[in-house]
Amino acid sequence: MTIDRKEVGNRLKAIRMLHGMTQAEIGKIASVTPQQWSRYEVGMDTIGAEALTLVCSRFGLSADVILGLRARSRKPIPPIE
């Protein structure tokens, strides 16, 4: 199974926007720079295990859902318009 970086990036952006956060704010949660977070959102880089774990813990989300390995989550992620 291949993880689609662009789709993961879209989900990460949706999570950030849902919580009204800047890339700097969510980057701080994930222990990465705003520039690195931007690279995740546009699909240039794949989010690492540590950053993913920090984001999942902070927002109560499953890594499976963010990575596209499972279709449903306890908390829905709205689509980006």
Secondary structure as UniProt FT lines:
FT   HELIX           5..18
FT   TURN            19..20
FT   HELIX           23..30
FT   HELIX           34..41
FT   TURN            42..43
FT   HELIX           49..59
FT   HELIX           63..66
FT   TURN            67..68
//
